[in-house]
Each structure stands twice: as structure tokens, then as C-alpha cells.
């Protein structure tokens, strides 16, 4: 089975994430997409990040009826900081019957040289890229391991959602109702 790994903090998960995962699972050569909840991206600020297990639970709630989309907390059990290449190596050893691919936004493709062992990622894994606002082609766009997809462009961000919650504004339709209920029940992002 060919599995696309969609890494993210999912802080919180929103319809943009779900649309990307659905597109990749149903409109590419991938059989399934796993949302991999990351404890902390080494290239991002940790200040706004809520508990990893709350983010994992929200991802599970958001995808409970999704076809071909699963949620993985594998990075929560690995050494920190979590690096994509280490997680891919772990998953390859644990599930040798699967072929893993990496999903990333075009903004991440632009900063790929900052990633640990990015050369190995390009050598050993297919990379499916979805468009992000304002990011253009770069030196990796034409690499044989890279597939630029026609995933619908999504300008919704988790930062916008967190700020909306803090301001007491409605987030209905930006994230699934089950996730809104979870956020409200735990008073998250307030």
C-alpha cells in the first residue's frame, strides 16, 4: 500500500487540512493518507502549541468517518525533537510492507534545505506537494521525486482559527463540529 504522510501540529485541525488529505488520498496515486501529529516542529515557535494528545484527539474526531485517512501519533512516542527523516525511517522499519511518501506544502518545499537529511528524503521518498498562497516554484519543483499536485488552494490557517477563538468569534465551518465541541469542553485556545 502506498501511504502519504501528512505531518503537522494540527493546532487545531481544520477543513483545509482535511481537504488536502482527502485530495491526496483520492486524487493521486496514494492509497491512504496518515495525518501524523507532530509534538513540535523544530522550525516553528512552540508558544501557541497545546498538549499533543489533545491535538491527536481532535485529529481523530475530525477523521472518524473519513475514508482512506488515518491519524497517527507515532511522533509522540519518538525522541524529541522529531525530524521527518527519523519518523520515516521508523515507519519503514515498522511497516516494511508499505511504501511511504511525504506530503508537504509548497512553502515547505521552498525551505527543504533546512530539513535534517533532506537529500535522503529526495532520494528515498516520493514527495507530493500541495500549493500554498504566495509560494512559487523553486529548485526542487522539477526533482524526479517531487510531484506538484492540483490540490485546491487553501488560505485557512490554524493561527487564524486560534485568534478567532481568542476573540470570541465563530469558527463554525472552519473546523468540524466534533472538534469545536472538544475545544469548547476543554476551553482550549482561550
C-alpha positions as CSV (number, residue, x, y, z in Angstrom):
1,X,0.0,0.0,0.0
2,X,1.3,3.5,-0.9
3,X,0.7,5.8,2.1
4,X,1.1,9.6,2.1
5,X,2.3,11.0,5.4
6,X,0.9,14.5,6.2
7,X,2.9,15.8,9.1
8,X,1.6,18.7,11.1
9,X,0.9,20.2,14.5
10,X,-2.8,20.3,13.7
11,X,-3.2,23.1,16.2
12,X,-6.2,22.8,15.7
13,X,-7.0,20.6,12.7
14,X,-9.2,22.4,10.2
15,X,-11.1,21.9,6.9
16,X,-8.0,23.0,5.0
17,X,-6.0,20.0,6.4
18,X,-8.9,17.7,5.7
19,X,-9.4,18.9,2.1
20,X,-5.7,18.4,1.4
21,X,-5.7,14.9,3.0
22,X,-8.9,14.0,1.1
23,X,-7.4,15.2,-2.2
24,X,-4.2,13.3,-1.7
25,X,-6.0,10.1,-0.7
26,X,-8.4,10.2,-3.6
27,X,-6.9,12.1,-6.5
28,X,-3.3,10.9,-6.5
29,X,-1.5,7.6,-6.7
30,X,-1.7,7.2,-2.9
31,X,-3.9,4.6,-1.4
32,X,-4.2,6.2,2.0
33,X,-3.1,9.3,3.9
34,X,-1.9,9.3,7.5
35,X,-2.2,12.5,9.5
36,X,1.0,12.4,11.7
37,X,0.5,14.7,14.7
38,X,3.9,16.3,15.5
39,X,4.8,17.2,19.0
40,X,6.7,20.2,17.9
41,X,8.1,21.3,14.5
42,X,11.8,22.2,15.2
43,X,11.5,25.1,12.7
44,X,8.4,26.7,14.4
45,X,7.7,28.5,17.6
46,X,6.3,26.3,20.4
47,X,4.5,29.1,22.4
48,X,0.9,28.6,20.9
49,X,1.1,24.8,20.9
50,X,-1.4,23.0,23.1
51,X,-1.0,19.5,24.5
52,X,0.0,16.9,21.9
53,X,-2.6,14.4,23.0
54,X,-5.4,17.0,22.7
55,X,-4.3,17.7,19.1
56,X,-4.2,14.0,18.4
57,X,-7.7,13.5,19.8
58,X,-9.0,16.5,17.6
59,X,-7.5,14.9,14.5
60,X,-9.2,11.6,15.4
61,X,-12.5,13.3,15.9
62,X,-12.2,15.2,12.6
63,X,-11.5,12.0,10.6
64,X,-13.6,9.4,12.3
65,X,-15.8,9.0,9.2
66,X,-13.1,9.6,6.6
67,X,-12.3,7.0,4.0
68,X,-8.6,6.4,3.3
69,X,-7.5,8.8,6.0
70,X,-6.0,7.7,9.4
71,X,-4.4,9.5,12.3
72,X,-1.0,8.6,13.7
73,X,0.6,9.6,17.0
74,X,3.9,7.9,16.1
75,X,5.9,11.0,16.6
76,X,4.6,11.4,20.2
77,X,6.5,8.2,21.1
78,X,9.8,9.0,19.4
79,X,12.7,11.0,20.7
80,X,12.4,14.8,20.5
81,X,12.8,16.9,18.6
82,X,11.0,14.9,15.9
83,X,12.6,15.0,12.4
84,X,10.7,13.8,9.4
85,X,13.6,11.6,8.2
86,X,13.7,9.8,11.6
87,X,10.0,9.2,11.6
88,X,10.1,7.9,8.0
89,X,12.9,5.5,9.0
90,X,10.9,4.3,12.0
91,X,7.8,3.7,10.0
92,X,9.7,2.0,7.2
93,X,11.1,-0.5,9.7
94,X,7.8,-1.0,11.5
95,X,5.7,-1.4,8.3
96,X,8.0,-2.8,5.6
97,X,5.0,-3.9,3.5
98,X,4.1,-0.2,2.9
99,X,5.6,2.4,0.6
100,X,5.7,5.8,2.3
101,X,5.5,9.2,0.6
102,X,5.7,12.6,2.1
103,X,3.1,15.3,1.7
104,X,4.1,18.9,2.1
105,X,3.1,22.5,1.2
106,X,5.0,24.4,-1.5
107,X,6.2,26.7,1.3
108,X,7.9,23.7,3.0
109,X,9.4,22.6,-0.3
110,X,11.0,26.0,-0.5
111,X,12.7,25.5,2.9
112,X,13.6,21.8,2.3
113,X,17.3,22.5,2.6
114,X,16.8,23.4,6.3
115,X,15.4,19.9,7.0
116,X,17.6,17.2,8.5
117,X,19.0,14.9,5.8
118,X,16.8,16.5,3.1
119,X,18.9,14.7,0.5
120,X,17.8,11.3,1.8
121,X,14.1,12.5,1.7
122,X,14.6,13.4,-2.0
123,X,16.5,10.2,-2.8
124,X,14.3,7.7,-0.9
125,X,10.7,9.0,-0.9
126,X,8.2,10.4,-3.2
127,X,7.1,13.9,-2.2
128,X,3.6,15.2,-3.1
129,X,3.4,19.0,-2.9
130,X,0.2,21.0,-2.4
131,X,0.1,24.7,-3.3
132,X,0.3,27.3,-0.6
133,X,-0.5,31.0,-1.1
134,X,2.4,33.1,-2.3
135,X,4.9,30.3,-2.9
136,X,6.3,29.7,-6.4
137,X,8.4,27.0,-8.0
138,X,11.9,26.5,-6.6
139,X,14.9,24.4,-7.2
140,X,13.2,21.2,-6.0
141,X,9.9,21.6,-8.1
142,X,11.3,19.7,-11.0
143,X,13.1,17.0,-8.9
144,X,12.1,13.4,-10.1
145,X,10.9,12.6,-6.6
146,X,8.6,15.6,-6.4
147,X,5.0,15.7,-7.7
148,X,3.3,19.1,-7.7
149,X,-0.4,18.4,-7.3
150,X,-3.5,20.3,-8.2
151,X,-4.8,20.2,-4.7
152,X,-7.3,23.1,-4.2
153,X,-5.5,26.2,-2.8
154,X,-6.5,26.8,0.9
155,X,-5.8,30.0,2.7
156,X,-7.2,29.0,6.0
157,X,-4.7,28.7,8.8
158,X,-4.7,27.3,12.4
159,X,-3.3,30.7,13.5
160,X,-6.5,32.4,12.2
161,X,-8.7,29.9,14.0
162,X,-6.8,30.3,17.3
163,X,-7.1,34.1,17.1
164,X,-10.8,33.8,16.2
165,X,-11.3,31.6,19.3
166,X,-9.4,34.1,21.5
167,X,-11.5,36.9,20.1
168,X,-14.7,35.0,20.8
169,X,-15.6,34.8,17.1
170,X,-17.4,31.9,15.5
171,X,-15.3,29.1,13.9
172,X,-18.2,27.2,12.6
173,X,-17.5,25.6,9.2
174,X,-13.7,26.2,9.6
175,X,-13.4,23.0,11.7
176,X,-15.6,20.0,12.2
177,X,-18.4,20.4,14.8
178,X,-17.0,17.5,16.8
179,X,-13.7,19.4,17.1
180,X,-15.5,22.6,18.1
181,X,-17.2,20.7,20.9
182,X,-13.9,19.2,22.1
183,X,-12.3,22.7,22.1
184,X,-15.2,24.2,24.0
185,X,-15.3,21.3,26.5
186,X,-11.6,21.9,27.4
187,X,-11.6,25.7,27.0
188,X,-8.7,25.4,24.6
189,X,-7.1,28.4,22.8
190,X,-8.8,31.0,25.2
